[in-house]
Structure formats: C-alpha cells, structure tokens
Amino acid sequence: MKTMQTLFVAFLLFAVLSGCSAKKEKHSESAGKADTLIDASGRTVLLPPKVSKVVSPFTMYTRLIVAMGGCDQLVGVSHSCVLPEEMRSCCGTLTRLPDVGQFGANIELIASLQPDIIFASQPDVATFSSKTNATVVSVSFPHEVPMLEMFDRQIDLIGKTMRLEHNGDSLKQFIHDVLERVVSVTASIPDSVRPKAYFAWTTWTGNILNTVTEFDPIELAGGINVARDAKKFSKGERGIIVSREHILKWNPDVIFVSRYQKQAWHTDGSTKPIPVTTGDVIADPLLQSIEAIKNKRVYYTTAFCNWWPQQRALAQVLYMAKLLHPELFTDLDVEREGNRIFKRFYGADSLYTEMARDLELYSWKS
C-alpha cells in the first residue's frame, strides 16, 4: 500500500512539473528570430534573437507575462503588490524570483541578473538602458488610453518581445469574450438612464474623498463615473481629492468603496484597520441626502494595485454590471465567471471566491 501511495504522489508531482515546463518547448521553437518593434514610447527597438531572461519591474506587466505562459523566462520581478491569487502564479514560484524592488528600484540587482529584456515604464527607459546591457521595451501608456485598448497593446508588445504572439492572441480573445457578455448589453444604454456611481479610492490615502476621473469598469458596466467631469481640474492626474460638497452635488446612485484585501495589507504580517467601511459611509451624517445612502447601495469593490490588476478589472466589470443593472443580468453568475477569469490567469480553482470572501464583496447567493 505504501508503495502505491508513493507512486501516486510521484505521478502527481510529475504531472505538475510537466504542466509548468510544457511551455518551455514553445519558447525554444520561436527562438533565433531577430525582429524590431515600436514600443509604447515610440522607439524602434531591435529585439534579441533569443529571449530567455526577462525582468518585469512593474506587476501590471508581470500579470500579462504569466497569463501568456512566460513564467520560465522570468528571472526577476517586483514583489510590490503581488495579490493573493497571484501568489499561485508560475506554480507558486513567482515570489521566489529575485525582488527587483518597486518599479525596478534595485538597478544593481537587475544588472546582475543579466536579462535579455526589461519591460519598463516610459520614465524608466533611459535609466535601465544606461545601467544594464538589456534591451529595454517600454509598455506603459498614458492613463487616457482606455483600459481594454491598453490591455491589447501591452499584450501585443509583450507577446512579440517574448515570442508569445499566439498565446497573446488567445489572451486578448479571452478578455474580449468576457467583456462582450456585458458590453453587448450596456453599450446601448443612454446616459440619461445610466446609474451614477462614485468610486471611493480609500486605499489611496484612507479617505472617501479620494476618487478617480477615469474608471473604465464603471462605464463598461453601464454606469456613469460622477467624477469624470472633474478631469479638467485634475492637472493630468487620474486620482483627485474632492469634498463632501462635490459628492452631494453629484448625488450618486451607487458608491463603490475600494479594498485590496481583508485588513492584511502587507506580507510581513502587519495589519491595518480598513480605512473606511461601507458602514462608515452609510452612517456619515453629511451624506444622508444622497440616493446611494438612502437606498443603502454602498458596496466594496477591488482597488488599483500597480494600476490595473487585469484579472480583477475584468471580474469587476461583471460585478458592477450586475449591481448597477440587476434586471439586465439576472442570469449572470459573477462568482462562477470570476473563478473562470482567475483560473485563466493563474491556473487554480476558486480564486475569485477566496478574494470575494476576503474583500467582503457583495454576494447574490443567499
């Protein structure tokens, strides 16, 4: 019996390791092809003929690399803002990779890893280019670029650089198919009947008065971001600080309160209280005339973390659509679809269920 158990465990281990290493063959098949591309900063970049060592100093890029099957090419990543479901990335090995610091602050470590490619934000291109021998590809776009377009363009750049174009096309198709389920319904809803929503970016500075002028999930879900008209006062920044008078004037029908994860904000075990709870918002004596407060339509939602966590943004569109238009999405199972999205990115079951529980997201299940 013990022999059979040992063989079974060995078989499972082999299956897991085979699954993690299967993508390596695809990489070797496309190796040896030199090419050029125009990166996000408009630079013509000559790509190395073989890409086997990649540094990703921005977690937003790492998420796409993982979803395209590029785990075995990564040699260094930023550990900043790696979310709980992302801890399962690369068969659980993502955070075992060297931590190059937030936005690649540890230049010396990056140089020592001798990467072929560094994916960079536009302001960091010159620094990485001058202090390493790597080819630097900018994949950051201005925040005015719509979320879906940004995902597409980043996937194209990363996919071509890492010779993962086929995987990239598959990921883009998946993303478009997910959003089509909602956008095919909400795109025709006129502004006159769209619910007005306020996104309280409490995870920024811990106050309900922090918000953003552009929040694509609200618009894609068939709502109106009430702060969008404040863009002309934002001095080019997406995040702004408003007053309670602004919120009263906007009179949102729904308020979304952002959260990262349930009180545990840091992997070192330290915790902080939730800066603003939905109960705090509903009980705010200065906001009692707002429709969202009167109807108790105040919900937790996910937050930015190294800008868009793509898997969460997709699920967030579905979540918000059902909250904003329950009559239009009676058959939309947000939890089931969320788990499907998270599994597509990270390969494990029930990841959305775990996140929704930790963040106390609204549940339609009794």
C-alpha positions in Angstrom: 0.0 0.0 0.0 2.8 2.4 0.9 4.5 1.7 -2.4 1.3 2.5 -4.3 0.9 5.8 -2.4 4.5 6.7 -3.1 4.0 6.1 -6.8 0.8 8.1 -6.8 2.5 11.1 -5.2 5.3 10.8 -7.7 2.9 10.8 -10.6 1.1 13.9 -9.3 4.4 15.7 -8.9 5.5 14.7 -12.4 2.1 16.0 -13.8 2.5 19.3 -12.0 6.1 19.8 -13.1 5.3 18.7 -16.7 2.5 21.3 -16.8 4.8 24.0 -15.6 7.5 23.1 -18.0 5.4 22.4 -21.1 5.5 26.0 -22.2 9.3 26.0 -22.5 9.1 24.0 -25.7 7.0 26.7 -27.3 9.7 29.3 -26.4 12.5 27.3 -27.9 10.6 26.8 -31.2 10.4 30.6 -31.7 14.0 31.3 -30.6 16.5 32.6 -33.0 14.3 35.2 -34.7 15.6 38.8 -34.6 13.0 41.4 -35.1 12.0 45.0 -34.4 9.0 46.7 -32.8 7.8 50.1 -32.0 7.4 50.3 -28.2 4.9 52.4 -26.2 7.3 55.4 -26.2 7.5 55.3 -30.0 11.1 53.9 -30.0 12.1 51.4 -32.7 13.6 48.5 -30.6 15.8 45.8 -32.0 14.8 42.6 -30.2 17.5 40.0 -29.4 17.2 36.8 -31.5 16.5 34.8 -28.3 14.7 35.9 -25.2 15.3 33.6 -22.2 15.8 36.1 -19.3 13.2 38.8 -18.6 12.9 41.3 -15.8 9.5 42.7 -15.1 9.8 45.6 -12.6 6.0 46.5 -12.7 3.5 44.0 -11.5 0.9 45.1 -14.1 3.3 43.7 -16.8 4.1 40.6 -14.8 0.4 39.6 -14.7 0.3 39.6 -18.5 3.5 37.6 -18.8 2.2 35.0 -16.5 -1.2 34.8 -18.3 0.7 34.3 -21.6 2.8 31.4 -20.3 6.1 33.3 -19.9 6.9 32.1 -16.3 10.0 30.2 -17.3 11.5 33.3 -19.0 11.2 35.5 -15.9 14.4 35.9 -13.8 13.3 38.9 -11.7 10.1 40.7 -10.8 8.9 43.4 -8.4 7.2 41.8 -5.4 5.2 45.0 -4.8 1.5 44.5 -5.0 1.5 40.8 -5.7 -2.1 39.9 -4.8 -3.2 36.7 -3.0 -4.3 35.0 -6.2 -1.1 35.9 -7.9 0.9 34.1 -5.2 -0.3 31.0 -7.1 1.4 32.2 -10.3 4.0 30.1 -12.0 3.0 27.0 -9.9 3.5 29.1 -6.8 7.1 30.2 -7.6 6.6 33.8 -8.7 7.6 35.4 -5.4 10.6 33.1 -5.2 12.1 35.1 -8.0 14.5 37.9 -7.0 12.7 41.1 -6.0 14.0 43.9 -8.1 12.1 46.5 -6.0 9.1 48.6 -6.6 9.2 49.8 -10.3 12.7 48.3 -10.5 14.4 50.4 -7.9 17.2 47.9 -7.4 19.1 48.6 -10.5 22.2 46.8 -9.3 20.3 43.5 -8.8 18.6 43.9 -12.2 22.0 44.3 -13.9 23.4 41.3 -12.0 20.6 39.1 -13.4 21.9 39.9 -17.0 18.4 40.0 -18.5 17.9 39.9 -22.3 14.8 42.1 -21.9 13.5 44.6 -19.3 9.9 45.8 -19.6 9.7 49.4 -18.4 7.5 52.3 -17.9 8.4 55.2 -20.2 10.1 57.4 -17.5 12.5 54.5 -16.6 13.7 53.6 -20.1 16.7 55.8 -20.0 17.9 54.6 -16.6 17.5 50.9 -17.4 19.2 51.4 -20.8 22.2 53.2 -19.4 22.8 50.9 -16.4 22.2 47.5 -17.9 23.1 45.6 -21.1 19.5 44.6 -21.6 17.1 45.5 -24.4 14.5 47.8 -22.8 11.0 47.8 -24.1 8.5 50.4 -22.9 5.0 49.0 -22.4 3.4 51.9 -20.4 0.7 54.0 -22.0 -0.9 57.3 -20.8 -3.8 56.8 -18.5 -6.1 58.4 -21.1 -5.8 55.2 -23.1 -9.0 53.1 -22.4 -8.4 50.1 -20.3 -9.2 47.5 -22.9 -7.1 49.2 -25.6 -4.2 49.3 -23.0 -4.5 45.6 -22.3 -4.5 44.8 -26.0 -1.5 47.0 -26.8 0.5 45.7 -23.8 -0.2 42.1 -24.7 0.9 42.8 -28.3 4.2 44.3 -27.2 5.0 41.7 -24.5 3.9 38.8 -26.8 6.0 39.9 -29.7 9.0 40.6 -27.5 8.9 37.2 -25.8 7.9 35.3 -28.9 4.5 34.5 -27.4 2.3 36.1 -30.0 0.0 33.1 -30.3 -0.6 33.0 -26.5 -1.1 36.7 -26.6 -3.8 36.5 -29.2 -5.5 33.8 -27.2 -5.5 36.0 -24.1 -6.8 39.0 -26.0 -9.7 36.9 -27.3 -10.5 35.7 -23.9 -10.6 39.2 -22.5 -12.8 40.4 -25.3 -15.2 37.5 -24.9 -15.5 38.2 -21.1 -16.4 41.8 -21.6 -18.7 41.1 -24.6 -21.1 39.4 -22.2 -21.7 42.8 -20.5 -20.8 45.4 -23.1 -23.1 44.0 -25.7 -25.9 45.0 -23.3 -24.6 48.1 -21.7 -23.2 49.9 -24.8 -26.7 50.9 -26.0 -27.8 52.3 -22.6 -28.2 56.1 -22.9 -26.6 58.3 -20.3 -30.0 59.6 -19.2 -30.8 56.2 -17.6 -27.4 55.1 -16.6 -26.9 54.9 -12.8 -24.4 57.4 -11.4 -21.6 55.8 -9.5 -18.9 57.2 -7.2 -15.6 55.2 -6.7 -14.1 55.9 -3.3 -10.4 55.2 -3.7 -10.0 54.7 0.1 -6.9 52.6 -0.4 -5.0 55.6 -1.7 -5.0 57.8 1.4 -7.7 56.2 3.5 -10.5 58.7 2.9 -13.7 58.6 1.0 -12.9 61.9 -0.6 -10.2 60.4 -2.9 -11.6 59.3 -6.3 -10.5 59.0 -9.9 -11.7 60.9 -13.0 -11.5 57.8 -15.2 -12.7 54.4 -14.1 -13.4 52.2 -17.1 -15.2 49.3 -15.2 -18.0 51.7 -14.2 -18.5 52.9 -17.7 -18.2 49.4 -19.3 -20.7 48.1 -16.7 -23.3 50.7 -17.8 -22.8 53.4 -15.2 -21.5 57.0 -15.2 -18.5 57.8 -13.1 -19.7 61.0 -11.5 -16.1 62.3 -11.2 -15.4 62.2 -14.9 -16.3 65.9 -15.4 -13.7 66.8 -12.8 -11.0 65.7 -15.3 -10.5 69.3 -16.4 -9.4 70.2 -12.9 -7.1 67.2 -12.4 -3.9 68.7 -13.8 -3.3 65.5 -15.8 -3.7 63.2 -12.8 -6.3 60.4 -12.7 -6.6 60.5 -8.9 -8.1 63.6 -7.3 -9.3 64.7 -3.9 -12.8 66.2 -3.7 -15.1 67.5 -0.9 -18.3 66.2 0.5 -20.0 69.1 -1.2 -18.9 67.6 -4.6 -20.3 64.2 -3.6 -23.6 65.8 -2.5 -23.8 67.7 -5.8 -23.1 64.6 -7.8 -25.7 62.6 -5.8 -24.5 59.1 -6.9 -27.0 56.3 -7.0 -24.2 53.8 -6.1 -21.0 54.2 -4.1 -18.1 51.7 -4.5 -15.6 51.5 -1.7 -12.2 50.1 -2.8 -10.3 47.4 -0.9 -7.2 45.4 -1.5 -7.6 42.5 0.9 -9.1 41.9 4.2 -7.1 44.1 6.6 -3.8 42.3 5.9 -2.1 44.8 3.6 1.4 43.5 3.9 3.1 40.1 3.5 5.2 40.7 6.7 2.1 40.0 8.8 1.4 43.6 9.9 -2.2 44.7 9.6 -4.1 47.9 9.5 -7.8 48.5 10.0 -9.9 49.1 7.0 -9.6 52.8 6.4 -13.3 53.3 5.5 -16.0 50.7 5.8 -19.3 50.7 3.9 -21.0 51.1 7.3 -18.9 54.3 7.8 -20.1 55.7 4.5 -23.8 54.8 5.1 -23.6 56.4 8.6 -21.9 59.6 7.5 -24.2 62.4 8.8 -23.2 64.7 6.0 -24.1 62.3 3.2 -27.6 61.3 4.2 -29.4 63.1 1.4 -27.5 61.0 -1.3 -29.5 58.4 -3.2 -26.8 55.8 -2.6 -27.0 56.3 1.1 -30.8 56.4 1.3 -31.1 53.2 -0.6 -28.0 51.6 1.1 -26.4 50.9 -2.3 -22.8 51.1 -1.0 -20.6 48.2 -1.9 -17.0 47.1 -1.5 -15.0 46.6 -4.7 -11.5 45.8 -5.7 -8.8 48.5 -6.0 -5.9 49.5 -8.1 -2.7 47.7 -7.3 0.2 48.6 -9.6 -2.6 50.1 -11.6 -4.9 47.6 -13.2 -4.8 44.1 -11.9 -6.2 42.8 -15.2 -8.0 39.7 -13.8 -9.7 41.8 -11.1 -10.7 44.5 -13.6 -12.4 42.0 -15.8 -14.3 40.5 -12.9 -15.1 43.9 -11.6 -16.9 44.9 -14.8 -19.2 41.9 -14.4 -19.7 42.6 -10.7 -20.5 46.3 -11.2 -22.8 45.5 -14.2 -25.0 43.2 -12.0 -25.1 45.7 -9.2 -25.9 48.6 -11.5 -28.4 46.8 -13.7 -29.7 43.7 -11.8 -32.7 43.5 -14.1 -30.5 43.1 -17.2 -28.1 40.5 -15.7 -30.3 38.1 -13.8 -28.6 35.1 -15.3 -25.0 36.4 -14.8 -23.2 34.3 -12.2 -20.5 36.7 -11.1 -18.7 34.2 -8.8 -18.6 31.5 -11.4 -17.3 33.8 -14.1 -14.9 35.4 -11.7 -13.4 32.0 -10.9 -13.2 31.2 -14.6 -11.3 34.5 -15.2 -8.9 34.0 -12.4 -8.2 30.4 -13.4 -7.4 31.6 -17.0 -4.7 33.8 -15.5 -3.4 31.7 -12.6 -4.5 28.1 -13.2 -6.2 27.4 -9.9 -9.8 27.0 -8.9 -11.9 29.2 -6.6 -9.5 32.1 -6.6 -12.3 34.7 -7.1 -14.4 33.0 -4.4 -11.5 33.5 -2.0 -10.9 37.1 -3.0 -14.6 38.0 -2.8 -14.8 36.5 0.7 -11.7 38.3 1.9 -12.9 41.7 0.5 -16.5 41.1 1.6 -17.8 41.8 -1.9 -21.5 41.7 -2.4 -22.8 38.2 -2.9 -26.0 37.2 -4.7 -26.1 33.8 -3.0 -28.4 33.5 0.0 
